[in-house]
């Protein structure tokens, strides 16, 4: 197997993908937000933490829902006919949303693969090969234990509305204490509920919302970066630059410049 492209912690508001002829390689996605998938004419309104493995050439149609950003980890890869057969023997189905229950291990493995993919080293190929094998072994295990979908939490609707507020108003002073009070649960319980519902911690989501908003300002306005920093909730400019670079791989000024190359 060989990775052709990879992305981790991907977020995009209003995502709508329509690839009538799919892709020439295989696409594996771990979807971490509510989303609508249409596969071979059948609609799937999937929940968080589901995997989709697209066959090469399968038309790809998937969309963000409820006004939320589309959140996923993903990679395109190629493999031999024998390797594809092995995945099928492991119970990994193609072109079908698969519920997973893995406590974040799949996300960690994709992060490791992304680190290796984008930072060339002498052990890159060996590390990617080992991580891919581990990933599909864990996916097989996760799918087998996650076949029966768990009922939605009684807090799901409240959590979705809260998340909409976060992405609509990322500049607010969001903190765990305030968010847990909105749901009327303890801080610890809220943290667990949020992670189970969206596959990400609440404060990681706040950061993602702020970075997404900052990227929009950087691409669609001529406001100074100091002003944008404050508008997305960072009073400390240095903190904003550090967090943005960690998330995007570029400083805000580098990101803005890259849009016009």
C-alpha positions as CSV (number, residue, x, y, z in Angstrom):
1,X,0.0,0.0,0.0
2,X,1.1,3.6,-0.7
3,X,-0.3,6.8,0.6
4,X,-0.9,9.4,-2.2
5,X,-2.5,12.2,-0.1
6,X,-3.4,12.6,3.5
7,X,-5.2,15.1,5.8
8,X,-5.8,15.2,9.5
9,X,-8.1,17.4,11.6
10,X,-9.7,18.6,8.4
11,X,-12.6,21.1,8.8
12,X,-14.6,23.0,6.2
13,X,-17.8,24.9,6.6
14,X,-20.5,24.1,4.0
15,X,-18.5,21.4,2.4
16,X,-20.2,19.8,-0.7
17,X,-18.2,17.2,-2.7
18,X,-19.5,15.8,-6.0
19,X,-17.1,13.6,-7.9
20,X,-19.1,11.8,-10.5
21,X,-16.3,9.4,-11.3
22,X,-14.7,9.2,-7.9
23,X,-11.0,9.0,-7.8
24,X,-8.5,6.7,-9.4
25,X,-7.2,5.5,-6.1
26,X,-8.9,4.5,-2.8
27,X,-10.2,7.0,-0.2
28,X,-10.4,6.3,3.5
29,X,-12.3,8.8,5.6
30,X,-13.0,8.9,9.4
31,X,-15.9,11.3,9.6
32,X,-16.2,13.2,12.9
33,X,-19.3,15.3,12.3
34,X,-22.9,14.8,11.1
35,X,-22.8,14.4,7.3
36,X,-24.9,13.2,4.4
37,X,-23.3,10.6,2.1
38,X,-24.9,9.3,-1.1
39,X,-23.3,6.0,-2.2
40,X,-24.6,4.1,-5.2
41,X,-27.8,6.1,-5.1
42,X,-28.5,5.3,-1.4
43,X,-28.5,8.1,1.2
44,X,-26.7,7.7,4.5
45,X,-27.2,10.3,7.2
46,X,-24.2,9.3,9.2
47,X,-23.3,10.1,12.8
48,X,-19.9,11.1,14.2
49,X,-17.0,8.6,14.3
50,X,-17.8,6.6,11.2
51,X,-15.4,5.3,8.5
52,X,-16.0,5.3,4.8
53,X,-13.7,3.4,2.4
54,X,-14.3,4.4,-1.2
55,X,-13.5,2.0,-3.9
56,X,-11.4,3.4,-6.8
57,X,-13.9,4.8,-9.3
58,X,-16.9,4.9,-7.0
59,X,-18.8,8.3,-7.4
60,X,-18.3,10.4,-4.3
61,X,-21.0,12.6,-3.0
62,X,-20.9,13.9,0.6
63,X,-22.1,17.1,2.3
64,X,-21.9,18.9,5.7
65,X,-25.3,19.2,7.5
66,X,-26.9,21.3,10.2
67,X,-24.8,24.3,9.4
68,X,-21.8,22.5,11.0
69,X,-18.3,22.2,9.4
70,X,-17.4,18.9,7.9
71,X,-14.8,17.3,10.1
72,X,-12.7,14.4,9.1
73,X,-9.3,12.6,8.9
74,X,-8.6,11.1,5.5
75,X,-6.1,9.6,3.1
76,X,-5.9,8.5,-0.5
77,X,-4.0,5.4,-1.2
78,X,-3.2,2.7,-3.7
79,X,-2.9,-1.0,-3.2
80,X,-2.6,-4.3,-5.0
81,X,-5.5,-6.7,-5.7
82,X,-4.1,-9.0,-3.0
83,X,-4.0,-6.3,-0.4
84,X,-7.6,-5.3,-1.3
85,X,-8.6,-9.0,-0.8
86,X,-6.9,-9.0,2.6
87,X,-9.0,-5.9,3.7
88,X,-12.1,-7.7,2.6
89,X,-11.2,-10.8,4.6
90,X,-10.7,-8.6,7.6
91,X,-14.3,-7.5,7.3
92,X,-13.7,-4.0,6.1
93,X,-16.4,-3.1,3.6
94,X,-16.1,-0.8,0.7
95,X,-18.6,2.0,-0.2
96,X,-20.5,1.6,3.1
97,X,-20.4,3.8,6.2
98,X,-18.9,1.8,9.1
99,X,-19.4,2.7,12.8
100,X,-16.1,2.7,14.7
101,X,-15.3,2.5,18.4
102,X,-11.6,3.1,18.8
103,X,-11.1,5.7,21.6
104,X,-9.2,7.9,19.1
105,X,-6.5,5.4,18.1
106,X,-7.4,5.7,14.4
107,X,-6.9,9.5,14.6
108,X,-3.5,9.1,16.3
109,X,-2.4,6.6,13.6
110,X,-3.5,9.0,10.8
111,X,-1.6,11.8,12.5
112,X,1.5,9.6,12.7
113,X,1.2,8.9,9.0
114,X,0.7,12.5,8.1
115,X,3.8,13.4,10.1
116,X,5.8,10.9,8.2
117,X,4.3,11.7,4.8
118,X,5.1,15.4,5.0
119,X,8.4,15.2,6.8
120,X,10.7,13.0,4.6
121,X,13.2,10.9,6.4
122,X,15.3,7.8,5.7
123,X,12.6,5.6,7.5
124,X,9.6,7.3,5.8
125,X,8.5,4.4,3.6
126,X,9.0,1.8,6.4
127,X,7.1,3.9,8.9
128,X,4.2,4.5,6.6
129,X,3.9,0.9,5.7
130,X,3.9,-0.1,9.4
131,X,1.4,2.6,10.3
132,X,-1.0,1.5,7.4
133,X,-0.9,-2.1,8.6
134,X,-1.6,-1.0,12.1
135,X,-4.4,1.3,11.0
136,X,-6.3,-1.3,9.1
137,X,-5.9,-3.9,11.9
138,X,-7.3,-1.4,14.3
139,X,-10.1,-0.4,11.9
140,X,-11.1,-4.1,11.5
141,X,-11.2,-4.4,15.3
142,X,-13.2,-1.1,15.7
143,X,-15.7,-2.1,13.1
144,X,-16.3,-5.5,14.6
145,X,-17.0,-3.9,18.0
146,X,-19.0,-1.0,16.7
147,X,-21.5,-2.8,14.4
148,X,-24.4,-2.0,16.7
149,X,-24.8,1.8,16.7
150,X,-25.1,3.2,20.1
151,X,-28.3,5.3,20.8
152,X,-27.9,9.1,20.7
153,X,-27.2,10.8,24.0
154,X,-30.1,12.7,25.4
155,X,-27.8,15.7,25.3
156,X,-27.1,15.4,21.5
157,X,-29.5,18.2,20.4
158,X,-28.1,20.5,23.1
159,X,-24.5,19.7,22.1
160,X,-25.2,20.3,18.4
161,X,-26.8,23.7,19.2
162,X,-23.8,24.6,21.4
163,X,-21.4,23.6,18.6
164,X,-23.3,25.8,16.1
165,X,-22.9,28.7,18.6
166,X,-19.2,28.1,18.8
167,X,-18.7,28.1,15.1
168,X,-21.0,31.1,14.6
169,X,-19.4,33.1,17.4
170,X,-15.8,31.8,17.8
171,X,-14.7,35.1,19.3
172,X,-16.6,34.6,22.5
173,X,-14.7,33.7,25.7
174,X,-15.5,30.0,25.5
175,X,-14.4,27.9,28.5
176,X,-15.3,24.4,29.7
177,X,-17.1,25.8,32.8
178,X,-19.4,28.1,30.8
179,X,-20.2,25.4,28.2
180,X,-20.9,22.7,30.8
181,X,-23.4,25.1,32.5
182,X,-25.2,25.5,29.2
183,X,-25.8,21.8,29.1
184,X,-26.5,21.6,32.9
185,X,-23.9,18.9,33.6
186,X,-20.6,18.8,35.5
187,X,-17.4,19.9,33.8
188,X,-16.1,16.3,33.7
189,X,-19.4,14.9,32.4
190,X,-19.6,17.6,29.7
191,X,-16.0,16.9,28.5
192,X,-16.9,13.2,28.1
193,X,-20.2,13.9,26.4
194,X,-18.6,16.3,23.9
195,X,-15.8,13.9,23.0
196,X,-18.3,11.1,22.5
197,X,-20.6,13.2,20.3
198,X,-18.0,14.9,18.1
199,X,-14.8,12.9,18.5
200,X,-12.9,16.1,19.6
201,X,-12.6,18.0,22.8
202,X,-14.6,21.1,23.3
203,X,-11.5,23.4,23.5
204,X,-10.0,21.8,20.4
205,X,-13.3,22.6,18.7
206,X,-13.1,26.2,19.9
207,X,-9.6,26.4,18.4
208,X,-10.8,24.9,15.1
209,X,-13.7,27.3,14.9
210,X,-11.4,30.3,15.5
211,X,-8.8,29.1,12.9
212,X,-11.6,28.5,10.4
213,X,-12.9,32.0,11.0
214,X,-9.4,33.5,10.8
215,X,-8.8,31.8,7.5
216,X,-12.0,33.4,6.1
217,X,-10.9,36.8,7.3
218,X,-7.4,36.4,5.8
219,X,-8.8,35.3,2.5
220,X,-11.7,37.7,2.1
221,X,-10.7,40.9,3.8
222,X,-7.7,43.3,4.0
223,X,-7.9,43.7,7.8
224,X,-4.6,43.6,9.6
225,X,-3.6,40.4,11.2
226,X,-3.7,42.1,14.7
227,X,-7.3,43.0,14.0
228,X,-8.2,39.5,12.8
229,X,-6.6,38.0,15.9
230,X,-8.9,40.0,18.1
231,X,-12.0,39.3,16.0
232,X,-11.6,35.6,16.3
233,X,-11.0,35.6,20.1
234,X,-7.3,36.1,20.6
235,X,-6.4,39.2,22.6
236,X,-2.7,38.1,22.6
237,X,-1.3,38.4,19.0
238,X,1.6,36.1,19.7
239,X,-0.7,33.3,20.9
240,X,-2.8,33.7,17.8
241,X,0.2,33.4,15.5
242,X,1.5,30.3,17.4
243,X,-1.9,28.5,17.4
244,X,-2.6,29.4,13.8
245,X,0.8,28.0,12.6
246,X,0.4,24.9,14.6
247,X,-3.0,24.2,13.0
248,X,-2.3,25.3,9.4
249,X,1.5,24.9,9.1
250,X,1.9,28.6,8.1
251,X,1.8,31.8,10.0
252,X,-1.2,34.0,9.3
253,X,0.9,36.3,7.0
254,X,2.4,33.3,5.2
255,X,-1.1,31.9,4.7
256,X,-2.5,35.2,3.3
257,X,0.5,35.4,0.9
258,X,0.0,31.8,-0.3
259,X,-3.5,32.7,-1.5
260,X,-2.1,35.1,-4.1
261,X,0.7,33.0,-5.5
